[in-house]
Amino acid sequence: MTTSLVAVVTDQVRDGRRVVGYGFNSNGRYGQGGLIRERFAPRLLEAEPETLLDETGLLDPHRAWASLMQNEKPGGHGERSVAVGTIDMALWDARAKIEEKPLFRLLAERHGRQADPRVFVYAAGGYYYPGKDLTALRAEMCSYLDRGYNVVKMKIGGAPLDEDRTRIEAVLKEIDGRGRLAVDANGRFDLETAIAYAKMLREYDLFWYEEAGDPLDYGLQAALAEFYPGPMATGENLFSHQDARNLLRYGGMRPDRYWLQFGCALSYEHASKIEAQLKAEVADLLGKAEAADQAAVP
């Protein structure tokens, strides 16, 4: 697996050194070096400096993003998103360093929010390996709890359903009272298989059922919601705010229990644009859910 690593070197100086912003990606998406070198970095380097600055004279990631996207056709998000997104990450890292504050605080302040220094994390593992039996799987999950995690995740769908049931029950028994279990199908199921798993999984108190089918199969996601009442997670492999918006509109999302997992490099467009779109769509979903609840009351 190759890696994309970008360094944006600025002319801003802090503590006697030039500020450098870094961006990294490639987990499952592989190297983007060709697109970065041949298509996007030249646009940034050839732009007039004043077009990349905000009204305070500092590097503006939004304007830099607009420069990167000059003459790009609508659509094609999956082809270019990681290349642009990795540069975008480096630009935001540089801007935070220029302002001498953590990026999470910078972003919170820009959106009028109180920055929270704590963030939810979980340990992902439970992969299928030759010779990896239930003893090894249980030991792996316990090792995550021993490190302080209280939610662990394992893969499903790489074995027959009954075998996965045995794996899930073994882990649940091992971590009982110490943590919660989430499962991830990595988008491998068709609707029939996704529903079969849903009927099995709903017997257990799982933290979530993640990405049962293809990320863009919103119909599958919506149909699956009729069979699985618990929390589901998806969105990790969407490439734009349009994809995110369509998931909310057509994926049967339940805002009181679903987890949205958009990646900053994959869904590579401005955070403010994505946030505004999602706020509007979630507000609409909540309104419809409330109306449905009221209509159901005799």
C-alpha positions as YAML, in Angstrom:
chain: A
units: angstrom
residues:
- id: 1
  name: MET
  ca: [0.00, 0.00, 0.00]
- id: 2
  name: THR
  ca: [1.40, 3.37, -1.00]
- id: 3
  name: THR
  ca: [1.05, 6.59, 0.94]
- id: 4
  name: SER
  ca: [0.23, 10.23, 0.19]
- id: 5
  name: LEU
  ca: [2.12, 12.73, 2.33]
- id: 6
  name: VAL
  ca: [2.00, 16.46, 1.58]
- id: 7
  name: ALA
  ca: [3.99, 19.30, 3.12]
- id: 8
  name: VAL
  ca: [2.87, 22.87, 2.46]
- id: 9
  name: VAL
  ca: [5.79, 25.21, 3.20]
- id: 10
  name: THR
  ca: [4.70, 28.79, 3.88]
- id: 11
  name: ASP
  ca: [6.61, 32.06, 4.25]
- id: 12
  name: GLN
  ca: [5.10, 32.59, 7.71]
- id: 13
  name: VAL
  ca: [7.59, 32.31, 10.58]
- id: 14
  name: ARG
  ca: [6.84, 31.17, 14.12]
- id: 15
  name: ASP
  ca: [9.54, 30.66, 16.78]
- id: 16
  name: GLY
  ca: [12.20, 31.41, 14.19]
- id: 17
  name: ARG
  ca: [11.07, 28.68, 11.78]
- id: 18
  name: ARG
  ca: [8.93, 28.68, 8.66]
- id: 19
  name: VAL
  ca: [5.49, 27.18, 9.21]
- id: 20
  name: VAL
  ca: [4.94, 23.86, 7.45]
- id: 21
  name: GLY
  ca: [1.54, 22.17, 7.25]
- id: 22
  name: TYR
  ca: [1.25, 18.43, 6.78]
- id: 23
  name: GLY
  ca: [-1.44, 16.22, 5.25]
- id: 24
  name: PHE
  ca: [-1.56, 12.45, 5.13]
- id: 25
  name: ASN
  ca: [-3.83, 9.86, 3.59]
- id: 26
  name: SER
  ca: [-4.03, 6.58, 1.71]
- id: 27
  name: ASN
  ca: [-5.52, 3.99, 4.04]
- id: 28
  name: GLY
  ca: [-7.30, 1.88, 1.45]
- id: 29
  name: ARG
  ca: [-7.07, 4.62, -1.20]
- id: 30
  name: TYR
  ca: [-3.40, 4.29, -2.15]
- id: 31
  name: GLY
  ca: [-1.03, 6.91, -3.49]
- id: 32
  name: GLN
  ca: [-2.31, 10.12, -5.03]
- id: 33
  name: GLY
  ca: [1.13, 11.44, -6.00]
- id: 34
  name: GLY
  ca: [0.43, 11.61, -9.72]
- id: 35
  name: LEU
  ca: [-2.70, 13.72, -9.33]
- id: 36
  name: ILE
  ca: [-1.05, 15.94, -6.73]
- id: 37
  name: ARG
  ca: [2.13, 16.57, -8.74]
- id: 38
  name: GLU
  ca: [0.61, 16.89, -12.20]
- id: 39
  name: ARG
  ca: [-2.76, 18.49, -11.58]
- id: 40
  name: PHE
  ca: [-3.34, 20.12, -8.22]
- id: 41
  name: ALA
  ca: [-0.06, 21.31, -6.70]
- id: 42
  name: PRO
  ca: [0.85, 23.32, -9.83]
- id: 43
  name: ARG
  ca: [-2.41, 25.27, -9.60]
- id: 44
  name: LEU
  ca: [-1.63, 26.22, -6.02]
- id: 45
  name: LEU
  ca: [1.97, 27.13, -6.76]
- id: 46
  name: GLU
  ca: [1.08, 29.20, -9.83]
- id: 47
  name: ALA
  ca: [-1.74, 31.16, -8.16]
- id: 48
  name: GLU
  ca: [-1.24, 34.84, -7.43]
- id: 49
  name: PRO
  ca: [-0.30, 35.02, -3.73]
- id: 50
  name: GLU
  ca: [-3.02, 37.53, -2.83]
- id: 51
  name: THR
  ca: [-5.70, 35.12, -4.12]
- id: 52
  name: LEU
  ca: [-4.71, 32.63, -1.40]
- id: 53
  name: LEU
  ca: [-4.94, 35.07, 1.52]
- id: 54
  name: ASP
  ca: [-7.87, 36.22, 3.62]
- id: 55
  name: GLU
  ca: [-8.65, 39.78, 4.67]
- id: 56
  name: THR
  ca: [-6.08, 39.54, 7.50]
- id: 57
  name: GLY
  ca: [-3.29, 38.62, 5.06]
- id: 58
  name: LEU
  ca: [-3.02, 35.02, 6.28]
- id: 59
  name: LEU
  ca: [-3.25, 31.79, 4.29]
- id: 60
  name: ASP
  ca: [-6.91, 31.01, 3.63]
- id: 61
  name: PRO
  ca: [-7.59, 27.26, 3.12]
- id: 62
  name: HIS
  ca: [-10.96, 28.02, 1.52]
- id: 63
  name: ARG
  ca: [-9.42, 30.24, -1.16]
- id: 64
  name: ALA
  ca: [-6.61, 27.77, -1.66]
- id: 65
  name: TRP
  ca: [-9.20, 25.01, -2.14]
- id: 66
  name: ALA
  ca: [-10.92, 27.13, -4.79]
- id: 67
  name: SER
  ca: [-7.55, 27.48, -6.56]
- id: 68
  name: LEU
  ca: [-7.03, 23.72, -6.47]
- id: 69
  name: MET
  ca: [-10.44, 23.16, -8.05]
- id: 70
  name: GLN
  ca: [-10.10, 25.64, -10.92]
- id: 71
  name: ASN
  ca: [-11.50, 24.22, -14.18]
- id: 72
  name: GLU
  ca: [-12.61, 21.00, -12.49]
- id: 73
  name: LYS
  ca: [-15.84, 19.56, -13.84]
- id: 74
  name: PRO
  ca: [-18.70, 18.79, -11.44]
- id: 75
  name: GLY
  ca: [-18.72, 15.18, -10.30]
- id: 76
  name: GLY
  ca: [-15.65, 12.98, -10.42]
- id: 77
  name: HIS
  ca: [-15.30, 13.22, -6.67]
- id: 78
  name: GLY
  ca: [-13.89, 9.77, -6.08]
- id: 79
  name: GLU
  ca: [-11.16, 10.33, -8.68]
- id: 80
  name: ARG
  ca: [-9.72, 13.49, -7.12]
- id: 81
  name: SER
  ca: [-11.00, 13.69, -3.58]
- id: 82
  name: VAL
  ca: [-8.03, 12.17, -1.74]
- id: 83
  name: ALA
  ca: [-5.52, 14.20, -3.75]
- id: 84
  name: VAL
  ca: [-7.28, 17.49, -3.04]
- id: 85
  name: GLY
  ca: [-8.24, 16.42, 0.47]
- id: 86
  name: THR
  ca: [-4.67, 15.62, 1.48]
- id: 87
  name: ILE
  ca: [-3.48, 19.06, 0.33]
- id: 88
  name: ASP
  ca: [-6.47, 20.61, 2.10]
- id: 89
  name: MET
  ca: [-5.47, 18.89, 5.35]
- id: 90
  name: ALA
  ca: [-1.97, 20.34, 5.04]
- id: 91
  name: LEU
  ca: [-3.38, 23.83, 4.41]
- id: 92
  name: TRP
  ca: [-5.54, 23.68, 7.51]
- id: 93
  name: ASP
  ca: [-2.64, 22.34, 9.55]
- id: 94
  name: ALA
  ca: [-0.53, 25.28, 8.37]
- id: 95
  name: ARG
  ca: [-3.24, 27.81, 9.18]
- id: 96
  name: ALA
  ca: [-3.65, 26.43, 12.70]
- id: 97
  name: LYS
  ca: [0.10, 26.63, 13.25]
- id: 98
  name: ILE
  ca: [0.16, 30.19, 11.93]
- id: 99
  name: GLU
  ca: [-2.50, 31.13, 14.49]
- id: 100
  name: GLU
  ca: [-0.62, 29.09, 17.12]
- id: 101
  name: LYS
  ca: [-3.59, 27.05, 18.25]
- id: 102
  name: PRO
  ca: [-4.72, 23.43, 17.84]
- id: 103
  name: LEU
  ca: [-6.71, 22.80, 14.68]
- id: 104
  name: PHE
  ca: [-9.73, 21.49, 16.59]
- id: 105
  name: ARG
  ca: [-9.91, 24.78, 18.47]
- id: 106
  name: LEU
  ca: [-9.47, 26.85, 15.31]
- id: 107
  name: LEU
  ca: [-12.32, 25.01, 13.58]
- id: 108
  name: ALA
  ca: [-14.60, 25.26, 16.61]
- id: 109
  name: GLU
  ca: [-14.05, 29.00, 16.88]
- id: 110
  name: ARG
  ca: [-14.77, 29.52, 13.18]
- id: 111
  name: HIS
  ca: [-18.15, 27.83, 13.61]
- id: 112
  name: GLY
  ca: [-19.03, 29.60, 16.85]
- id: 113
  name: ARG
  ca: [-18.69, 26.51, 19.00]
- id: 114
  name: GLN
  ca: [-17.03, 25.74, 22.28]
- id: 115
  name: ALA
  ca: [-14.04, 23.52, 21.56]
- id: 116
  name: ASP
  ca: [-14.16, 20.15, 23.29]
- id: 117
  name: PRO
  ca: [-10.68, 18.72, 23.95]
- id: 118
  name: ARG
  ca: [-12.14, 15.22, 24.31]
- id: 119
  name: VAL
  ca: [-13.19, 13.03, 21.39]
- id: 120
  name: PHE
  ca: [-14.79, 9.60, 21.13]
- id: 121
  name: VAL
  ca: [-12.42, 6.89, 19.89]
- id: 122
  name: TYR
  ca: [-12.67, 3.15, 19.51]
- id: 123
  name: ALA
  ca: [-10.32, 0.30, 18.63]
- id: 124
  name: ALA
  ca: [-10.88, -1.38, 15.25]
- id: 125
  name: GLY
  ca: [-9.63, -4.88, 14.56]
- id: 126
  name: GLY
  ca: [-11.08, -8.36, 14.50]
- id: 127
  name: TYR
  ca: [-9.74, -9.11, 11.02]
- id: 128
  name: TYR
  ca: [-9.70, -12.56, 9.50]
- id: 129
  name: TYR
  ca: [-6.25, -14.16, 9.37]
- id: 130
  name: PRO
  ca: [-5.23, -17.74, 8.57]
- id: 131
  name: GLY
  ca: [-5.01, -19.69, 11.80]
- id: 132
  name: LYS
  ca: [-6.67, -16.95, 13.88]
- id: 133
  name: ASP
  ca: [-9.07, -18.83, 16.14]
- id: 134
  name: LEU
  ca: [-11.55, -17.63, 18.75]
- id: 135
  name: THR
  ca: [-8.89, -17.60, 21.44]
- id: 136
  name: ALA
  ca: [-6.77, -15.18, 19.42]
- id: 137
  name: LEU
  ca: [-9.80, -13.04, 18.61]
- id: 138
  name: ARG
  ca: [-10.83, -12.79, 22.27]
- id: 139
  name: ALA
  ca: [-7.29, -11.96, 23.31]
- id: 140
  name: GLU
  ca: [-7.09, -9.21, 20.67]
- id: 141
  name: MET
  ca: [-10.29, -7.56, 21.86]
- id: 142
  name: CYS
  ca: [-9.22, -7.77, 25.50]
- id: 143
  name: SER
  ca: [-5.92, -6.13, 24.60]
- id: 144
  name: TYR
  ca: [-7.82, -3.06, 23.38]
- id: 145
  name: LEU
  ca: [-9.81, -2.86, 26.60]
- id: 146
  name: ASP
  ca: [-6.58, -3.19, 28.58]
- id: 147
  name: ARG
  ca: [-5.30, -0.09, 26.75]
- id: 148
  name: GLY
  ca: [-8.28, 1.93, 27.89]
- id: 149
  name: TYR
  ca: [-10.77, 1.63, 25.03]
- id: 150
  name: ASN
  ca: [-14.38, 0.92, 25.98]
- id: 151
  name: VAL
  ca: [-15.65, 0.25, 22.43]
- id: 152
  name: VAL
  ca: [-14.06, -2.33, 20.12]
- id: 153
  name: LYS
  ca: [-14.92, -3.26, 16.55]
- id: 154
  name: MET
  ca: [-14.57, -6.50, 14.60]
- id: 155
  name: LYS
  ca: [-15.06, -7.45, 10.96]
- id: 156
  name: ILE
  ca: [-17.96, -9.59, 9.76]
- id: 157
  name: GLY
  ca: [-18.88, -11.06, 6.39]
- id: 158
  name: GLY
  ca: [-15.60, -12.81, 5.73]
- id: 159
  name: ALA
  ca: [-17.01, -16.09, 7.02]
- id: 160
  name: PRO
  ca: [-20.43, -17.80, 6.88]
- id: 161
  name: LEU
  ca: [-23.13, -16.18, 9.00]
- id: 162
  name: ASP
  ca: [-23.20, -18.94, 11.60]
- id: 163
  name: GLU
  ca: [-19.45, -18.74, 12.02]
- id: 164
  name: ASP
  ca: [-19.68, -14.97, 12.44]
- id: 165
  name: ARG
  ca: [-22.37, -15.50, 15.06]
- id: 166
  name: THR
  ca: [-19.97, -17.72, 16.99]
- id: 167
  name: ARG
  ca: [-17.22, -15.10, 16.70]
- id: 168
  name: ILE
  ca: [-19.54, -12.33, 17.93]
- id: 169
  name: GLU
  ca: [-20.81, -14.36, 20.87]
- id: 170
  name: ALA
  ca: [-17.26, -15.26, 21.87]
- id: 171
  name: VAL
  ca: [-16.20, -11.61, 21.92]
- id: 172
  name: LEU
  ca: [-19.34, -10.44, 23.74]
- id: 173
  name: LYS
  ca: [-18.78, -13.06, 26.43]
- id: 174
  name: GLU
  ca: [-15.13, -12.05, 26.77]
- id: 175
  name: ILE
  ca: [-15.74, -8.30, 27.09]
- id: 176
  name: ASP
  ca: [-18.96, -8.48, 29.09]
- id: 177
  name: GLY
  ca: [-19.05, -5.70, 31.66]
- id: 178
  name: ARG
  ca: [-15.89, -4.07, 30.32]
- id: 179
  name: GLY
  ca: [-16.83, -2.68, 26.92]
- id: 180
  name: ARG
  ca: [-19.17, -2.58, 23.91]
- id: 181
  name: LEU
  ca: [-18.83, -4.29, 20.54]
- id: 182
  name: ALA
  ca: [-19.39, -2.83, 17.06]
- id: 183
  name: VAL
  ca: [-19.30, -4.84, 13.83]
- id: 184
  name: ASP
  ca: [-18.23, -3.77, 10.33]
- id: 185
  name: ALA
  ca: [-19.10, -5.53, 7.05]
- id: 186
  name: ASN
  ca: [-16.94, -3.22, 4.90]
- id: 187
  name: GLY
  ca: [-19.73, -2.81, 2.33]
- id: 188
  name: ARG
  ca: [-19.60, -6.39, 1.13]
- id: 189
  name: PHE
  ca: [-23.28, -7.46, 1.47]
- id: 190
  name: ASP
  ca: [-26.11, -7.43, -1.02]
- id: 191
  name: LEU
  ca: [-29.54, -6.60, 0.42]
- id: 192
  name: GLU
  ca: [-30.52, -10.21, 1.10]
- id: 193
  name: THR
  ca: [-27.32, -10.91, 3.00]
- id: 194
  name: ALA
  ca: [-27.44, -7.59, 4.84]
- id: 195
  name: ILE
  ca: [-30.96, -8.39, 6.06]
- id: 196
  name: ALA
  ca: [-29.98, -11.92, 7.09]
- id: 197
  name: TYR
  ca: [-27.17, -10.48, 9.18]
- id: 198
  name: ALA
  ca: [-29.48, -7.80, 10.58]
- id: 199
  name: LYS
  ca: [-31.88, -10.46, 11.84]
- id: 200
  name: MET
  ca: [-29.00, -12.22, 13.55]
- id: 201
  name: LEU
  ca: [-27.31, -9.09, 14.91]
- id: 202
  name: ARG
  ca: [-30.45, -7.61, 16.43]
- id: 203
  name: GLU
  ca: [-30.36, -10.39, 19.01]
- id: 204
  name: TYR
  ca: [-27.35, -8.68, 20.60]
- id: 205
  name: ASP
  ca: [-26.76, -5.29, 22.19]
- id: 206
  name: LEU
  ca: [-24.20, -4.01, 19.67]
- id: 207
  name: PHE
  ca: [-22.73, -0.53, 19.60]
- id: 208
  name: TRP
  ca: [-23.38, -0.37, 15.84]
- id: 209
  name: TYR
  ca: [-23.74, -2.35, 12.60]
- id: 210
  name: GLU
  ca: [-21.45, -0.64, 10.09]
- id: 211
  name: GLU
  ca: [-21.52, -0.32, 6.30]
- id: 212
  name: ALA
  ca: [-23.52, -3.39, 5.39]
- id: 213
  name: GLY
  ca: [-23.63, -2.69, 1.64]
- id: 214
  name: ASP
  ca: [-22.11, -0.52, -1.04]
- id: 215
  name: PRO
  ca: [-21.68, 3.03, 0.32]
- id: 216
  name: LEU
  ca: [-23.73, 4.54, -2.51]
- id: 217
  name: ASP
  ca: [-26.58, 2.02, -2.29]
- id: 218
  name: TYR
  ca: [-28.91, 4.29, -0.32]
- id: 219
  name: GLY
  ca: [-31.87, 2.03, -1.13]
- id: 220
  name: LEU
  ca: [-30.16, -0.88, 0.59]
- id: 221
  name: GLN
  ca: [-29.45, 1.25, 3.64]
- id: 222
  name: ALA
  ca: [-33.05, 2.45, 3.80]
- id: 223
  name: ALA
  ca: [-34.46, -1.08, 3.41]
- id: 224
  name: LEU
  ca: [-32.07, -2.43, 6.02]
- id: 225
  name: ALA
  ca: [-33.41, 0.05, 8.56]
- id: 226
  name: GLU
  ca: [-36.71, -1.83, 8.48]
- id: 227
  name: PHE
  ca: [-35.00, -4.95, 9.78]
- id: 228
  name: TYR
  ca: [-32.39, -3.54, 12.15]
- id: 229
  name: PRO
  ca: [-33.68, -1.22, 14.89]
- id: 230
  name: GLY
  ca: [-30.32, -0.58, 16.52]
- id: 231
  name: PRO
  ca: [-27.59, 1.94, 15.70]
- id: 232
  name: MET
  ca: [-25.96, 1.72, 12.28]
- id: 233
  name: ALA
  ca: [-22.89, 3.51, 10.99]
- id: 234
  name: THR
  ca: [-21.95, 4.55, 7.45]
- id: 235
  name: GLY
  ca: [-20.53, 7.40, 5.37]
- id: 236
  name: GLU
  ca: [-16.85, 6.50, 5.62]
- id: 237
  name: ASN
  ca: [-16.52, 5.93, 1.89]
- id: 238
  name: LEU
  ca: [-18.48, 8.88, 0.54]
- id: 239
  name: PHE
  ca: [-16.59, 11.44, -1.53]
- id: 240
  name: SER
  ca: [-18.44, 14.76, -1.34]
- id: 241
  name: HIS
  ca: [-21.06, 16.78, 0.44]
- id: 242
  name: GLN
  ca: [-23.49, 15.77, -2.31]
- id: 243
  name: ASP
  ca: [-22.95, 12.10, -1.40]
- id: 244
  name: ALA
  ca: [-23.41, 12.93, 2.28]
- id: 245
  name: ARG
  ca: [-26.60, 14.85, 1.54]
- id: 246
  name: ASN
  ca: [-28.03, 12.00, -0.53]
- id: 247
  name: LEU
  ca: [-27.29, 9.52, 2.25]
- id: 248
  name: LEU
  ca: [-29.33, 11.64, 4.64]
- id: 249
  name: ARG
  ca: [-32.14, 12.13, 2.13]
- id: 250
  name: TYR
  ca: [-32.49, 8.61, 0.80]
- id: 251
  name: GLY
  ca: [-30.67, 6.24, 3.19]
- id: 252
  name: GLY
  ca: [-33.41, 5.95, 5.80]
- id: 253
  name: MET
  ca: [-31.15, 7.60, 8.36]
- id: 254
  name: ARG
  ca: [-32.38, 7.88, 11.93]
- id: 255
  name: PRO
  ca: [-30.79, 10.94, 13.51]
- id: 256
  name: ASP
  ca: [-31.36, 9.69, 17.05]
- id: 257
  name: ARG
  ca: [-29.21, 6.58, 16.65]
- id: 258
  name: TYR
  ca: [-27.10, 6.54, 13.47]
- id: 259
  name: TRP
  ca: [-23.39, 7.37, 13.27]
- id: 260
  name: LEU
  ca: [-22.06, 9.39, 10.31]
- id: 261
  name: GLN
  ca: [-18.42, 8.73, 9.45]
- id: 262
  name: PHE
  ca: [-17.41, 11.19, 6.76]
- id: 263
  name: GLY
  ca: [-13.64, 11.42, 6.28]
- id: 264
  name: CYS
  ca: [-11.86, 14.76, 5.99]
- id: 265
  name: ALA
  ca: [-9.86, 13.60, 2.96]
- id: 266
  name: LEU
  ca: [-12.53, 11.53, 1.22]
- id: 267
  name: SER
  ca: [-15.36, 14.05, 1.64]
- id: 268
  name: TYR
  ca: [-12.86, 16.66, 0.64]
- id: 269
  name: GLU
  ca: [-14.97, 19.78, 0.33]
- id: 270
  name: HIS
  ca: [-15.05, 22.69, 2.75]
- id: 271
  name: ALA
  ca: [-15.97, 21.65, 6.25]
- id: 272
  name: SER
  ca: [-18.32, 24.64, 6.49]
- id: 273
  name: LYS
  ca: [-20.19, 23.55, 3.33]
- id: 274
  name: ILE
  ca: [-20.60, 19.98, 4.56]
- id: 275
  name: GLU
  ca: [-21.65, 21.16, 8.01]
- id: 276
  name: ALA
  ca: [-24.27, 23.55, 6.63]
- id: 277
  name: GLN
  ca: [-25.71, 20.87, 4.36]
- id: 278
  name: LEU
  ca: [-25.85, 18.29, 7.13]
- id: 279
  name: LYS
  ca: [-27.41, 20.69, 9.62]
- id: 280
  name: ALA
  ca: [-30.22, 21.44, 7.20]
- id: 281
  name: GLU
  ca: [-30.81, 17.80, 6.30]
- id: 282
  name: VAL
  ca: [-30.68, 16.56, 9.91]
- id: 283
  name: ALA
  ca: [-33.10, 19.30, 10.99]
- id: 284
  name: ASP
  ca: [-35.45, 18.16, 8.23]
- id: 285
  name: LEU
  ca: [-35.12, 14.51, 9.28]
- id: 286
  name: LEU
  ca: [-35.81, 15.37, 12.91]
- id: 287
  name: GLY
  ca: [-38.86, 17.37, 11.90]
- id: 288
  name: LYS
  ca: [-40.25, 14.49, 9.85]
- id: 289
  name: ALA
  ca: [-39.56, 12.01, 12.66]
- id: 290
  name: GLU
  ca: [-41.35, 14.22, 15.17]
- id: 291
  name: ALA
  ca: [-44.31, 14.63, 12.82]
- id: 292
  name: ALA
  ca: [-44.49, 10.86, 12.31]
- id: 293
  name: ASP
  ca: [-44.44, 10.27, 16.07]
- id: 294
  name: GLN
  ca: [-47.26, 12.74, 16.59]
- id: 295
  name: ALA
  ca: [-49.32, 11.19, 13.81]
- id: 296
  name: ALA
  ca: [-48.89, 7.76, 15.41]
- id: 297
  name: VAL
  ca: [-50.38, 8.93, 18.70]
- id: 298
  name: PRO
  ca: [-54.11, 8.04, 18.83]
...
